[in-house]
């Protein structure tokens, strides 16, 4: 969960649709959160270079949680690193699972 938190905070404190729910929106918190999320994405890229799933050899709740965070990046206005082929491959592979597609 704590890896999803920076993405959520960036969304809540920067997205115009959240201005009525998040009072006050704190721009500095949004920017700091975006930086933390980007750092985590770079870390994941390195980890996924050596394995197929987030927490080991099989699909787990860790993959589900990180997939939700990664899919939420667009709304949070955080760019997926262009130089993260392992993260991109993982996302495509996990997103195609029948339990995720359903």
C-alpha positions as CSV (number, residue, x, y, z in Angstrom):
1,X,0.0,0.0,0.0
2,X,2.7,2.5,0.9
3,X,4.0,2.3,-2.7
4,X,0.6,3.3,-4.0
5,X,0.4,6.3,-1.6
6,X,2.6,8.7,-3.6
7,X,0.5,8.1,-6.7
8,X,-2.7,8.7,-4.7
9,X,-1.3,11.9,-3.1
10,X,-0.1,13.3,-6.4
11,X,-3.6,12.8,-7.8
12,X,-5.5,14.2,-4.8
13,X,-3.2,17.3,-4.6
14,X,-2.8,18.1,-8.2
15,X,-5.8,17.0,-10.2
16,X,-8.5,19.7,-10.7
17,X,-11.3,17.2,-10.2
18,X,-10.1,16.7,-6.6
19,X,-10.1,20.4,-5.6
20,X,-13.4,20.2,-3.8
21,X,-12.5,17.0,-1.9
22,X,-8.9,17.8,-1.0
23,X,-8.9,21.2,0.7
24,X,-6.4,22.6,0.6
25,X,-4.6,21.0,-2.4
26,X,-0.9,21.2,-1.6
27,X,1.1,21.6,-4.8
28,X,4.4,20.9,-3.0
29,X,3.0,17.6,-1.7
30,X,1.9,16.6,-5.2
31,X,5.3,17.3,-6.7
32,X,7.2,15.5,-3.9
33,X,4.8,12.5,-4.3
34,X,5.4,12.4,-8.1
35,X,9.1,12.3,-7.4
36,X,8.7,9.4,-5.0
37,X,6.5,7.5,-7.4
38,X,9.0,8.0,-10.2
39,X,11.8,6.7,-7.9
40,X,9.7,3.6,-7.1
41,X,9.1,3.0,-10.8
42,X,12.8,3.1,-11.5
43,X,13.4,0.7,-8.5
44,X,10.8,-1.7,-9.9
45,X,12.4,-1.6,-13.3
46,X,15.6,-2.9,-11.8
47,X,13.8,-5.6,-9.8
48,X,11.8,-6.8,-12.7
49,X,15.0,-7.3,-14.7
50,X,15.6,-10.4,-12.7
51,X,12.2,-11.9,-12.1
52,X,8.7,-12.2,-13.7
53,X,6.6,-10.9,-10.8
54,X,6.9,-8.2,-8.1
55,X,7.3,-10.4,-5.1
56,X,8.9,-13.5,-6.5
57,X,8.2,-16.4,-8.8
58,X,4.4,-16.2,-8.9
59,X,1.6,-13.7,-9.3
60,X,0.5,-12.2,-5.9
61,X,-1.3,-9.4,-4.2
62,X,1.9,-7.4,-4.6
63,X,1.4,-7.5,-8.4
64,X,-2.3,-6.5,-8.1
65,X,-1.4,-3.5,-5.8
66,X,1.4,-2.3,-8.1
67,X,-0.8,-2.8,-11.2
68,X,-3.5,-0.5,-9.7
69,X,-0.8,2.1,-8.9
70,X,0.7,1.9,-12.4
71,X,-2.7,2.1,-14.1
72,X,-3.5,5.2,-12.0
73,X,-0.3,7.0,-13.1
74,X,-2.1,8.7,-16.0
75,X,-4.8,10.2,-13.7
76,X,-2.1,11.3,-11.3
77,X,-0.2,12.9,-14.2
78,X,2.9,10.8,-13.6
79,X,4.7,9.6,-16.7
80,X,5.6,5.9,-17.0
81,X,9.4,5.9,-17.6
82,X,10.1,5.4,-21.3
83,X,13.3,3.5,-20.5
84,X,11.6,0.8,-18.4
85,X,11.1,-2.2,-20.7
86,X,10.9,-4.7,-17.9
87,X,8.2,-2.7,-16.1
88,X,6.3,-2.3,-19.4
89,X,6.6,-6.0,-20.2
90,X,5.4,-6.9,-16.7
91,X,2.4,-4.6,-17.0
92,X,1.3,-6.1,-20.3
93,X,1.8,-9.6,-19.0
94,X,-0.1,-9.0,-15.8
95,X,-2.8,-6.9,-17.4
96,X,-3.6,-9.8,-19.8
97,X,-4.3,-12.3,-17.0
98,X,-7.9,-13.5,-17.1
99,X,-8.5,-12.5,-13.5
100,X,-7.4,-8.9,-14.3
101,X,-9.3,-8.7,-17.7
102,X,-12.5,-9.9,-16.0
